[in-house]
């Protein structure tokens, strides 16, 4: 029973960490794209 609970906790923790990393990666990706776009615009102007 104790081992089962530990496995569930590990599974939930892994899923949460995966979700957080996924969100952070998406935010970073879009942040870089927007940053490059702004830099390109300022160079032109």
C-alpha positions, 0 to 999 in steps of 0.5 A: 500500500505504501509503495503504491502511494509513492508511485502515484505521488511520483507519477503526479510530480512527473506529470506536473514537472512535465507540464511546467517545463512544457509551458516554460518552453512555449513561453520562451519560444514565443518570447524569443520570436517576439523579441526577434520581431521587435529587433527587426522592426527597430533596425528597419526604422 
